[in-house]
């Protein structure tokens, strides 16, 4: 029997069904949120195959930790945090990050960032994916997910200054790439 149309199932019923181990509700939850969460995964992954791995690992974590969701905030936001953390864990397993030091990046200004104004979402995503992994992580966490430099430093195990310099460097690289596409 196919799963019910997940667009008409209330979120609380999906969650309750998943907590009971109902495979139909688990599939309905996956179908409802997989495309949004895959987009999150793509922002952090170097390749679409990596994004698919992160997506699968993230949903496993969602199902395993669903009883921890208290309903205080948005369920989608709760899930998004799991997927961001899963992407960071995946990155740590796959790469050793060489973050730039604060001194190397101190000369980069953090002013007037508006290079994305004229680009399509697909083009923006492609440009972000060309960044070195450390720059891409910090840029996504700060500019897309809205984390503070303090939160990023705690998540990634770097200093706040390094987070700021990574963001400045990422913006400078992206601005240069945008200028090159405009020629």
Secondary structure, 3 states (H helix, E strand, C coil): CCCCCCCCCCHHHHHHHHHCCCHHHHHHHHHHHHHHHHHHHHHHCCCHHHHHHHHHHHHHHHHHHHHHCCCCCCHHHHHHHHHHHHHHHHHHHHCCCCCCCHHHHCCCCCCCCCCCCCCCHHHHHHHHHCCCHHHHHHHHHHHHCCCCHHHHHHHHCCCHHHHHHHHHHHHHHHHHHHHHHHC
